[in-house]
């Protein structure tokens, strides 16, 4: 048992636990530096299937902070399953661009005063159909090649999303 000896020192057990804490701290710092030094994965480096999984996450659909009881994942999974069965011509036959109130507008107060901002939550079926079309193998390859052709110029794109690969496999629906 650790004992304080009255001279500002603890017994052997305390010194061992202090050493353990120091070693653990150093290892944590090393692991953190190592992960920071690793090259981040950009969205255009993903396969078409990984890109689909990325876009079907709740945080990709709407990234504003909401209370935890807002969970868009079941809605996205259902919308994607429906979107795979809908032809693009069929979707545009009801002219969504001319439909008032199609998207849901959330008002957000940034400063707690009078600074209200509108955030628009896209219709989940339209979002899912866009994901379905964009992440088809041939379309995703075209997007990757196009982004690569832009990368050799004088302007560097710094806005491509960085993907956390550990969070990708979250969609349980059949994503084709």
Secondary structure as UniProt FT lines:
FT   HELIX           12..37
FT   STRAND          41..42
FT   HELIX           43..45
FT   HELIX           48..55
FT   HELIX           58..61
FT   TURN            68..69
FT   HELIX           73..83
FT   TURN            84..85
FT   HELIX           88..92
FT   TURN            93..94
FT   HELIX           96..98
FT   TURN            100..101
FT   STRAND          104..109
FT   STRAND          116..121
FT   HELIX           124..134
FT   HELIX           137..150
FT   TURN            151..152
FT   STRAND          162..163
FT   HELIX           165..167
FT   TURN            169..170
//
